[in-house]
Structure formats: C-alpha cells, structure tokens
Amino acid sequence: MHKKILILNGPNLNLLGEREPGQYGEISLEQLEVDLRGEFPDTELLFYQSNHEGDLVDRLHEAHRSGMDGIAFNPGAYTHTSVALRDAVKAITTPVIEVHLSNIYAREAFRHFSYLAPVCRGQISGLGITGYNLAVRWLCLSP
Ligand code: DQA
C-alpha cells in the first residue's frame, strides 16, 4: 500500500536556495519538491511551508486527522523556541522526523537545543537536502 507523507517546512525555508547558500545549499524548495517526487514515485507526497507558527500547528493536526503516514518536519528557527509545536507533535500519533539542513550542533549555542527532538521519532541534522530523502525513506519503511 502506498504511503502518504507530509513534507512540512517552517519559517524562512521558502527562501531556500537564495538564503545563506553556504549554510543551506543552492537548491530551492520548489526544486526539492521536484527531486523528492522523482525519488519517491510510488509515495503520495504533500508539501507545505509556512512562516507562521499557528499554521504549522494546524498542519500537524490536519496530517493526523487525515491519516497521513508520516511527517518530515523542518521547523526552522521554531525548533529552538516553540513549545506550541512540541505540544502539537506530542498530541498526534503520526510519526514525525525532525529534519535540519545544517548541523545545528555545529552552530551557535542557541541552535543546540530543540524543543521538538524529544517528541519526534528521530532527528536528521547536517545532511543538507538528503535529510528529507532519508526521512521519507524511513517513514515509508516503518509499519
Ligand atoms: C534549520 C536550522 C535552524 O536553526 C534555522 O533557524 C533554520 C534552518 C536547518 O534546516 O538547518 O531556519 O532548521
């Protein structure tokens, strides 16, 4: 049976490719979407990006209610600030993998802490856009 996976991106990730390319790479969010669709032709992939915390909370609830099989979530800077997103991930049964393009542990001290990591199934940090591919692969494999 084919899986339904949400790729959820938080604030500033709409600027992927143009924003700090040395840190986050030169590939745009649109290109990431095209690449992932090509890599997972048998998986139903849904993409959503928002710069607003409440929107992301709503999307997490919606993914749960609509029976999605998993979520690859890059919460951007909300990783380090958002109790609301942590509570939303904790509230739903849909497995969530936290994804970061950069290695947050090799950067400023304020990025070393993630509110979400303890309530996610796992975290991928520092592998660039490959992190999304690996998260989707794991979510597809998990029963
Ligand atoms: C990020 C890391 C965060 O610290 C930062 O605020 C981002 C992007 C990443 O993908 O490496 O916006 O989540």
Backbone and ligand atoms as CSV (ligand in chain L), in Angstrom:
chain,resi,resn,atom,element,x,y,z
A,1,MET,N,N,0.835,-1.199,0.000
A,1,MET,CA,C,0.000,0.000,0.000
A,1,MET,C,C,0.876,1.258,0.000
A,2,HIS,N,N,0.533,2.219,-0.836
A,2,HIS,CA,C,1.415,3.396,-0.872
A,2,HIS,C,C,1.167,4.328,0.301
A,3,LYS,N,N,2.255,4.994,0.695
A,3,LYS,CA,C,2.207,5.834,1.897
A,3,LYS,C,C,1.945,7.292,1.532
A,4,LYS,N,N,1.393,7.993,2.523
A,4,LYS,CA,C,1.131,9.421,2.358
A,4,LYS,C,C,2.002,10.183,3.371
A,5,ILE,N,N,2.914,10.966,2.847
A,5,ILE,CA,C,3.884,11.649,3.708
A,5,ILE,C,C,3.800,13.161,3.489
A,6,LEU,N,N,3.784,13.886,4.605
A,6,LEU,CA,C,3.801,15.352,4.548
A,6,LEU,C,C,5.228,15.859,4.735
A,7,ILE,N,N,5.658,16.745,3.839
A,7,ILE,CA,C,6.951,17.428,3.989
A,7,ILE,C,C,6.615,18.833,4.453
A,8,LEU,N,N,6.890,19.095,5.725
A,8,LEU,CA,C,6.455,20.349,6.340
A,8,LEU,C,C,7.677,21.223,6.636
A,9,ASN,N,N,7.644,22.444,6.134
A,9,ASN,CA,C,8.767,23.359,6.337
A,9,ASN,C,C,8.311,24.641,6.999
A,10,GLY,N,N,9.111,25.098,7.964
A,10,GLY,CA,C,8.783,26.284,8.736
A,10,GLY,C,C,9.395,27.562,8.183
A,11,PRO,N,N,9.558,28.551,9.056
A,11,PRO,CA,C,9.908,29.903,8.646
A,11,PRO,C,C,11.219,30.023,7.881
A,12,ASN,N,N,11.172,30.858,6.872
A,12,ASN,CA,C,12.322,31.226,6.037
A,12,ASN,C,C,12.751,30.133,5.051
A,13,LEU,N,N,12.149,28.961,5.146
A,13,LEU,CA,C,12.560,27.890,4.226
A,13,LEU,C,C,11.986,28.096,2.827
A,14,ASN,N,N,11.038,29.032,2.697
A,14,ASN,CA,C,10.602,29.443,1.354
A,14,ASN,C,C,11.747,30.133,0.602
A,15,LEU,N,N,12.760,30.583,1.338
A,15,LEU,CA,C,13.902,31.271,0.705
A,15,LEU,C,C,15.058,30.316,0.395
A,16,LEU,N,N,14.804,29.034,0.540
A,16,LEU,CA,C,15.856,28.043,0.289
A,16,LEU,C,C,16.467,28.273,-1.103
A,17,GLY,N,N,17.787,28.179,-1.170
A,17,GLY,CA,C,18.478,28.400,-2.445
A,17,GLY,C,C,19.048,29.800,-2.552
A,18,GLU,N,N,18.319,30.789,-1.985
A,18,GLU,CA,C,18.817,32.172,-2.031
A,18,GLU,C,C,19.294,32.639,-0.666
A,19,ARG,N,N,18.815,31.985,0.397
A,19,ARG,CA,C,19.154,32.388,1.754
A,19,ARG,C,C,20.418,31.638,2.214
A,20,GLU,N,N,21.439,32.357,2.602
A,20,GLU,CA,C,22.676,31.758,3.117
A,20,GLU,C,C,23.024,30.439,2.413
A,21,PRO,N,N,23.311,30.484,1.116
A,21,PRO,CA,C,23.538,29.231,0.390
A,21,PRO,C,C,24.694,28.386,0.947
A,22,GLY,N,N,25.674,29.072,1.575
A,22,GLY,CA,C,26.792,28.328,2.180
A,22,GLY,C,C,26.307,27.431,3.312
A,23,GLN,N,N,25.249,27.853,3.962
A,23,GLN,CA,C,24.700,27.107,5.111
A,23,GLN,C,C,23.637,26.097,4.668
A,24,TYR,N,N,22.761,26.546,3.741
A,24,TYR,CA,C,21.571,25.745,3.434
A,24,TYR,C,C,21.528,25.198,2.007
A,25,GLY,N,N,22.571,25.514,1.192
A,25,GLY,CA,C,22.622,24.974,-0.160
A,25,GLY,C,C,21.962,25.879,-1.190
A,26,GLU,N,N,22.068,25.477,-2.422
A,26,GLU,CA,C,21.623,26.332,-3.534
A,26,GLU,C,C,20.345,25.831,-4.191
A,27,ILE,N,N,19.776,24.794,-3.624
A,27,ILE,CA,C,18.567,24.227,-4.228
A,27,ILE,C,C,17.330,24.874,-3.601
A,28,SER,N,N,16.403,25.275,-4.428
A,28,SER,CA,C,15.179,25.928,-3.932
A,28,SER,C,C,14.210,24.877,-3.375
A,29,LEU,N,N,13.233,25.376,-2.627
A,29,LEU,CA,C,12.209,24.478,-2.078
A,29,LEU,C,C,11.410,23.820,-3.214
A,30,GLU,N,N,11.182,24.593,-4.282
A,30,GLU,CA,C,10.453,24.057,-5.450
A,30,GLU,C,C,11.246,22.894,-6.066
A,31,GLN,N,N,12.580,23.087,-6.178
A,31,GLN,CA,C,13.414,22.033,-6.771
A,31,GLN,C,C,13.459,20.805,-5.854
A,32,LEU,N,N,13.505,21.063,-4.545
A,32,LEU,CA,C,13.496,19.949,-3.581
A,32,LEU,C,C,12.238,19.107,-3.781
A,33,GLU,N,N,11.120,19.798,-3.986
A,33,GLU,CA,C,9.848,19.104,-4.208
A,33,GLU,C,C,9.915,18.240,-5.476
A,34,VAL,N,N,10.425,18.831,-6.562
A,34,VAL,CA,C,10.538,18.090,-7.831
A,34,VAL,C,C,11.434,16.850,-7.636
A,35,ASP,N,N,12.573,17.064,-6.959
A,35,ASP,CA,C,13.521,15.964,-6.749
A,35,ASP,C,C,12.875,14.836,-5.936
A,36,LEU,N,N,12.209,15.213,-4.836
A,36,LEU,CA,C,11.620,14.171,-3.969
A,36,LEU,C,C,10.511,13.416,-4.693
A,37,ARG,N,N,9.725,14.137,-5.478
A,37,ARG,CA,C,8.659,13.441,-6.228
A,37,ARG,C,C,9.270,12.425,-7.191
A,38,GLY,N,N,10.414,12.804,-7.778
A,38,GLY,CA,C,11.102,11.889,-8.690
A,38,GLY,C,C,11.687,10.688,-7.957
A,39,GLU,N,N,12.152,10.925,-6.729
A,39,GLU,CA,C,12.795,9.851,-5.957
A,39,GLU,C,C,11.776,8.891,-5.329
A,40,PHE,N,N,10.550,9.384,-5.123
A,40,PHE,CA,C,9.521,8.544,-4.486
A,40,PHE,C,C,8.244,8.530,-5.334
A,41,PRO,N,N,8.327,7.943,-6.535
A,41,PRO,CA,C,7.173,7.997,-7.442
A,41,PRO,C,C,5.951,7.248,-6.910
A,42,ASP,N,N,6.176,6.286,-6.007
A,42,ASP,CA,C,5.047,5.497,-5.503
A,42,ASP,C,C,4.515,5.999,-4.164
A,43,THR,N,N,5.028,7.140,-3.729
A,43,THR,CA,C,4.598,7.695,-2.442
A,43,THR,C,C,3.818,8.980,-2.707
A,44,GLU,N,N,2.726,9.146,-1.939
A,44,GLU,CA,C,1.952,10.379,-2.085
A,44,GLU,C,C,2.603,11.434,-1.191
A,45,LEU,N,N,3.262,12.396,-1.805
A,45,LEU,CA,C,3.965,13.427,-1.034
A,45,LEU,C,C,3.170,14.723,-1.058
A,46,LEU,N,N,2.975,15.282,0.130
A,46,LEU,CA,C,2.302,16.578,0.244
A,46,LEU,C,C,3.319,17.568,0.772
A,47,PHE,N,N,3.364,18.755,0.209
A,47,PHE,CA,C,4.343,19.758,0.635
A,47,PHE,C,C,3.612,20.963,1.197
A,48,TYR,N,N,4.131,21.464,2.307
A,48,TYR,CA,C,3.559,22.694,2.868
A,48,TYR,C,C,4.662,23.466,3.579
A,49,GLN,N,N,4.675,24.770,3.332
A,49,GLN,CA,C,5.634,25.648,4.024
A,49,GLN,C,C,4.875,26.824,4.597
A,50,SER,N,N,5.233,27.223,5.813
A,50,SER,CA,C,4.622,28.423,6.381
A,50,SER,C,C,5.631,29.149,7.266
A,51,ASN,N,N,5.495,30.461,7.273
A,51,ASN,CA,C,6.323,31.276,8.167
A,51,ASN,C,C,5.626,31.526,9.504
A,52,HIS,N,N,4.452,30.894,9.697
A,52,HIS,CA,C,3.617,31.188,10.861
A,52,HIS,C,C,3.439,29.952,11.743
A,53,GLU,N,N,3.725,30.137,12.995
A,53,GLU,CA,C,3.716,29.022,13.950
A,53,GLU,C,C,2.353,28.316,14.015
A,54,GLY,N,N,1.271,29.116,14.119
A,54,GLY,CA,C,-0.066,28.522,14.236
A,54,GLY,C,C,-0.458,27.709,13.006
A,55,ASP,N,N,-0.035,28.176,11.836
A,55,ASP,CA,C,-0.293,27.425,10.590
A,55,ASP,C,C,0.347,26.049,10.664
A,56,LEU,N,N,1.556,26.017,11.210
A,56,LEU,CA,C,2.282,24.745,11.293
A,56,LEU,C,C,1.591,23.806,12.291
A,57,VAL,N,N,1.091,24.390,13.388
A,57,VAL,CA,C,0.319,23.599,14.356
A,57,VAL,C,C,-0.905,22.998,13.656
A,58,ASP,N,N,-1.630,23.837,12.902
A,58,ASP,CA,C,-2.826,23.367,12.187
A,58,ASP,C,C,-2.483,22.231,11.223
A,59,ARG,N,N,-1.382,22.373,10.522
A,59,ARG,CA,C,-0.978,21.345,9.542
A,59,ARG,C,C,-0.637,20.017,10.213
A,60,LEU,N,N,-0.017,20.097,11.373
A,60,LEU,CA,C,0.313,18.865,12.110
A,60,LEU,C,C,-0.986,18.158,12.512
A,61,HIS,N,N,-1.956,18.931,13.034
A,61,HIS,CA,C,-3.250,18.337,13.420
A,61,HIS,C,C,-3.937,17.706,12.204
A,62,GLU,N,N,-3.915,18.460,11.105
A,62,GLU,CA,C,-4.597,18.025,9.884
A,62,GLU,C,C,-3.996,16.719,9.343
A,63,ALA,N,N,-2.657,16.648,9.401
A,63,ALA,CA,C,-1.974,15.441,8.919
A,63,ALA,C,C,-2.433,14.224,9.736
A,64,HIS,N,N,-2.575,14.436,11.022
A,64,HIS,CA,C,-3.032,13.371,11.923
A,64,HIS,C,C,-4.477,12.975,11.597
A,65,ARG,N,N,-5.340,13.994,11.520
A,65,ARG,CA,C,-6.766,13.739,11.273
A,65,ARG,C,C,-7.019,13.085,9.922
A,66,SER,N,N,-6.213,13.444,8.931
A,66,SER,CA,C,-6.448,12.892,7.590
A,66,SER,C,C,-5.717,11.573,7.379
A,67,GLY,N,N,-5.062,11.069,8.438
A,67,GLY,CA,C,-4.471,9.734,8.356
A,67,GLY,C,C,-3.186,9.644,7.548
A,68,MET,N,N,-2.407,10.741,7.534
A,68,MET,CA,C,-1.099,10.681,6.864
A,68,MET,C,C,-0.220,9.658,7.601
A,69,ASP,N,N,0.713,9.071,6.856
A,69,ASP,CA,C,1.561,8.025,7.456
A,69,ASP,C,C,2.799,8.578,8.149
A,70,GLY,N,N,3.163,9.807,7.835
A,70,GLY,CA,C,4.350,10.362,8.482
A,70,GLY,C,C,4.582,11.793,8.050
A,71,ILE,N,N,5.444,12.452,8.810
A,71,ILE,CA,C,5.752,13.856,8.539
A,71,ILE,C,C,7.262,14.063,8.652
A,72,ALA,N,N,7.853,14.633,7.602
A,72,ALA,CA,C,9.242,15.098,7.666
A,72,ALA,C,C,9.153,16.584,7.916
A,73,PHE,N,N,9.631,17.028,9.065
A,73,PHE,CA,C,9.357,18.393,9.526
A,73,PHE,C,C,10.647,19.163,9.795
A,74,ASN,N,N,10.843,20.221,9.031
A,74,ASN,CA,C,11.914,21.168,9.348
A,74,ASN,C,C,11.268,22.412,9.945
A,75,PRO,N,N,11.300,22.536,11.278
A,75,PRO,CA,C,10.612,23.661,11.920
A,75,PRO,C,C,11.397,24.964,11.864
A,76,GLY,N,N,12.566,24.985,11.203
A,76,GLY,CA,C,13.374,26.203,11.125
A,76,GLY,C,C,13.675,26.713,12.530
A,77,ALA,N,N,13.645,28.028,12.690
A,77,ALA,CA,C,14.007,28.631,13.984
A,77,ALA,C,C,13.026,28.269,15.103
A,78,TYR,N,N,11.800,27.859,14.747
A,78,TYR,CA,C,10.835,27.453,15.793
A,78,TYR,C,C,11.314,26.215,16.556
A,79,THR,N,N,12.233,25.480,15.951
A,79,THR,CA,C,12.854,24.332,16.644
A,79,THR,C,C,13.318,24.743,18.041
A,80,HIS,N,N,13.899,25.944,18.092
A,80,HIS,CA,C,14.595,26.375,19.303
A,80,HIS,C,C,13.727,27.230,20.221
A,81,THR,N,N,12.469,27.452,19.814
A,81,THR,CA,C,11.625,28.376,20.598
A,81,THR,C,C,10.223,27.858,20.902
A,82,SER,N,N,9.734,26.857,20.149
A,82,SER,CA,C,8.290,26.643,20.147
A,82,SER,C,C,7.772,25.478,21.007
A,83,VAL,N,N,7.188,25.845,22.132
A,83,VAL,CA,C,6.500,24.848,22.960
A,83,VAL,C,C,5.215,24.413,22.256
A,84,ALA,N,N,4.583,25.334,21.513
A,84,ALA,CA,C,3.330,25.001,20.815
A,84,ALA,C,C,3.555,23.899,19.772
A,85,LEU,N,N,4.645,23.974,19.039
A,85,LEU,CA,C,4.921,22.935,18.036
A,85,LEU,C,C,5.297,21.620,18.710
A,86,ARG,N,N,6.033,21.690,19.789
A,86,ARG,CA,C,6.356,20.473,20.539
A,86,ARG,C,C,5.063,19.798,21.005
A,87,ASP,N,N,4.155,20.603,21.598
A,87,ASP,CA,C,2.903,20.039,22.096
A,87,ASP,C,C,2.077,19.436,20.962
A,88,ALA,N,N,2.102,20.083,19.786
A,88,ALA,CA,C,1.341,19.570,18.632
A,88,ALA,C,C,1.911,18.228,18.181
A,89,VAL,N,N,3.222,18.120,18.119
A,89,VAL,CA,C,3.851,16.846,17.708
A,89,VAL,C,C,3.529,15.758,18.739
A,90,LYS,N,N,3.565,16.145,20.011
A,90,LYS,CA,C,3.263,15.188,21.083
A,90,LYS,C,C,1.800,14.752,21.043
A,91,ALA,N,N,0.921,15.665,20.616
A,91,ALA,CA,C,-0.521,15.395,20.638
A,91,ALA,C,C,-0.961,14.418,19.554
A,92,ILE,N,N,-0.191,14.297,18.495
A,92,ILE,CA,C,-0.617,13.468,17.361
A,92,ILE,C,C,0.118,12.124,17.384
A,93,THR,N,N,-0.484,11.141,16.732
A,93,THR,CA,C,0.163,9.821,16.707
A,93,THR,C,C,0.991,9.612,15.430
A,94,THR,N,N,0.840,10.509,14.457
A,94,THR,CA,C,1.605,10.414,13.210
A,94,THR,C,C,3.103,10.548,13.526
A,95,PRO,N,N,3.930,9.611,13.051
A,95,PRO,CA,C,5.363,9.757,13.329
A,95,PRO,C,C,5.961,10.977,12.630
A,96,VAL,N,N,6.780,11.710,13.381
A,96,VAL,CA,C,7.417,12.924,12.855
A,96,VAL,C,C,8.934,12.770,12.941
A,97,ILE,N,N,9.596,13.047,11.834
A,97,ILE,CA,C,11.067,13.109,11.834
A,97,ILE,C,C,11.458,14.578,11.714
A,98,GLU,N,N,12.287,15.029,12.627
A,98,GLU,CA,C,12.783,16.409,12.576
A,98,GLU,C,C,13.974,16.459,11.614
A,99,VAL,N,N,13.911,17.372,10.659
A,99,VAL,CA,C,14.971,17.478,9.651
A,99,VAL,C,C,15.587,18.882,9.700
A,100,HIS,N,N,16.907,18.929,9.694
A,100,HIS,CA,C,17.617,20.203,9.538
A,100,HIS,C,C,18.653,20.063,8.442
A,101,LEU,N,N,18.693,21.044,7.576
A,101,LEU,CA,C,19.697,21.036,6.510
A,101,LEU,C,C,21.102,21.166,7.088
A,102,SER,N,N,21.253,22.112,8.005
A,102,SER,CA,C,22.565,22.343,8.609
A,102,SER,C,C,22.710,21.485,9.860
A,103,ASN,N,N,23.956,21.340,10.317
A,103,ASN,CA,C,24.205,20.620,11.570
A,103,ASN,C,C,24.026,21.615,12.710
A,104,ILE,N,N,22.862,21.556,13.351
A,104,ILE,CA,C,22.540,22.575,14.363
A,104,ILE,C,C,23.502,22.503,15.566
A,105,TYR,N,N,24.169,21.360,15.739
A,105,TYR,CA,C,25.094,21.205,16.878
A,105,TYR,C,C,26.467,21.792,16.586
A,106,ALA,N,N,26.712,22.144,15.329
A,106,ALA,CA,C,27.999,22.737,14.948
A,106,ALA,C,C,27.861,24.248,14.793
A,107,ARG,N,N,26.715,24.780,15.201
A,107,ARG,CA,C,26.438,26.206,15.005
A,107,ARG,C,C,26.317,26.921,16.361
A,108,GLU,N,N,25.674,28.079,16.364
A,108,GLU,CA,C,25.563,28.862,17.600
A,108,GLU,C,C,24.907,28.036,18.707
A,109,ALA,N,N,25.285,28.344,19.952
A,109,ALA,CA,C,24.780,27.583,21.101
A,109,ALA,C,C,23.248,27.572,21.146
A,110,PHE,N,N,22.599,28.676,20.746
A,110,PHE,CA,C,21.129,28.716,20.852
A,110,PHE,C,C,20.458,27.727,19.912
A,111,ARG,N,N,21.212,27.216,18.917
A,111,ARG,CA,C,20.626,26.215,17.999
A,111,ARG,C,C,20.820,24.781,18.496
A,112,HIS,N,N,21.572,24.612,19.570
A,112,HIS,CA,C,21.870,23.246,20.034
A,112,HIS,C,C,20.675,22.601,20.717
A,113,PHE,N,N,19.746,23.435,21.167
A,113,PHE,CA,C,18.581,22.886,21.863
A,113,PHE,C,C,17.376,22.825,20.932
A,114,SER,N,N,16.712,21.683,20.922
A,114,SER,CA,C,15.485,21.526,20.146
A,114,SER,C,C,14.341,21.165,21.086
A,115,TYR,N,N,13.294,21.990,21.074
A,115,TYR,CA,C,12.094,21.651,21.840
A,115,TYR,C,C,11.415,20.415,21.271
A,116,LEU,N,N,11.619,20.189,19.966
A,116,LEU,CA,C,10.858,19.124,19.298
A,116,LEU,C,C,11.515,17.750,19.368
A,117,ALA,N,N,12.843,17.732,19.418
A,117,ALA,CA,C,13.560,16.446,19.312
A,117,ALA,C,C,13.033,15.357,20.261
A,118,PRO,N,N,12.751,15.668,21.529
A,118,PRO,CA,C,12.303,14.596,22.428
A,118,PRO,C,C,10.947,13.987,22.063
A,119,VAL,N,N,10.141,14.702,21.283
A,119,VAL,CA,C,8.812,14.178,20.935
A,119,VAL,C,C,8.753,13.683,19.485
A,120,CYS,N,N,9.881,13.782,18.766
A,120,CYS,CA,C,9.936,13.252,17.392
A,120,CYS,C,C,10.487,11.830,17.435
A,121,ARG,N,N,10.230,11.066,16.357
A,121,ARG,CA,C,10.767,9.700,16.300
A,121,ARG,C,C,12.269,9.710,16.106
A,122,GLY,N,N,12.759,10.758,15.444
A,122,GLY,CA,C,14.191,10.876,15.232
A,122,GLY,C,C,14.513,12.237,14.677
A,123,GLN,N,N,15.802,12.488,14.551
A,123,GLN,CA,C,16.243,13.788,14.038
A,123,GLN,C,C,17.376,13.574,13.040
A,124,ILE,N,N,17.327,14.312,11.945
A,124,ILE,CA,C,18.403,14.284,10.947
A,124,ILE,C,C,18.906,15.714,10.828
A,125,SER,N,N,20.194,15.912,11.053
A,125,SER,CA,C,20.728,17.271,11.076
A,125,SER,C,C,22.070,17.303,10.375
A,126,GLY,N,N,22.212,18.202,9.400
A,126,GLY,CA,C,23.524,18.412,8.792
A,126,GLY,C,C,23.756,17.695,7.478
A,127,LEU,N,N,22.754,17.001,6.966
A,127,LEU,CA,C,22.952,16.239,5.725
A,127,LEU,C,C,22.364,16.949,4.511
A,128,GLY,N,N,22.073,18.243,4.666
A,128,GLY,CA,C,21.519,19.004,3.544
A,128,GLY,C,C,20.176,18.436,3.114
A,129,ILE,N,N,19.859,18.599,1.829
A,129,ILE,CA,C,18.533,18.159,1.372
A,129,ILE,C,C,18.389,16.639,1.395
A,130,THR,N,N,19.514,15.913,1.447
A,130,THR,CA,C,19.450,14.451,1.565
A,130,THR,C,C,18.681,14.041,2.821
A,131,GLY,N,N,18.692,14.926,3.830
A,131,GLY,CA,C,17.978,14.633,5.073
A,131,GLY,C,C,16.493,14.383,4.834
A,132,TYR,N,N,15.897,15.124,3.904
A,132,TYR,CA,C,14.467,14.927,3.609
A,132,TYR,C,C,14.255,13.553,2.960
A,133,ASN,N,N,15.168,13.204,2.049
A,133,ASN,CA,C,15.073,11.905,1.375
A,133,ASN,C,C,15.129,10.776,2.411
A,134,LEU,N,N,16.085,10.888,3.340
A,134,LEU,CA,C,16.256,9.827,4.340
A,134,LEU,C,C,15.051,9.750,5.272
A,135,ALA,N,N,14.498,10.907,5.611
A,135,ALA,CA,C,13.316,10.918,6.481
A,135,ALA,C,C,12.140,10.233,5.779
A,136,VAL,N,N,11.923,10.559,4.500
A,136,VAL,CA,C,10.808,9.936,3.762
A,136,VAL,C,C,11.050,8.430,3.656
A,137,ARG,N,N,12.296,8.047,3.385
A,137,ARG,CA,C,12.600,6.604,3.283
A,137,ARG,C,C,12.247,5.875,4.568
A,138,TRP,N,N,12.639,6.452,5.685
A,138,TRP,CA,C,12.357,5.795,6.964
A,138,TRP,C,C,10.849,5.726,7.205
A,139,LEU,N,N,10.162,6.818,6.913
A,139,LEU,CA,C,8.706,6.849,7.138
A,139,LEU,C,C,7.995,5.840,6.244
A,140,CYS,N,N,8.533,5.622,5.032
A,140,CYS,CA,C,7.936,4.631,4.121
A,140,CYS,C,C,8.182,3.214,4.624
A,141,LEU,N,N,9.336,3.009,5.246
A,141,LEU,CA,C,9.673,1.662,5.718
A,141,LEU,C,C,8.944,1.280,6.982
A,142,SER,N,N,8.664,2.287,7.832
A,142,SER,CA,C,8.088,1.969,9.146
A,142,SER,C,C,6.657,1.441,8.968
A,143,PRO,N,N,6.291,0.411,9.745
A,143,PRO,CA,C,5.000,-0.251,9.534
A,143,PRO,C,C,3.803,0.656,9.862
L,1,DQA,C1,C,17.383,24.955,10.137
L,1,DQA,C2,C,18.258,25.275,11.350
L,1,DQA,C3,C,17.614,26.335,12.220
L,1,DQA,O1,O,18.473,26.644,13.325
L,1,DQA,C4,C,17.407,27.618,11.428
L,1,DQA,O2,O,16.752,28.581,12.211
L,1,DQA,C5,C,16.682,27.378,10.155
L,1,DQA,C6,C,17.025,26.208,9.349
L,1,DQA,C7,C,18.086,23.984,9.162
L,1,DQA,O3,O,17.405,23.434,8.307
L,1,DQA,O4,O,19.309,23.806,9.248
L,1,DQA,O5,O,15.856,28.171,9.735
L,1,DQA,O6,O,16.187,24.334,10.589
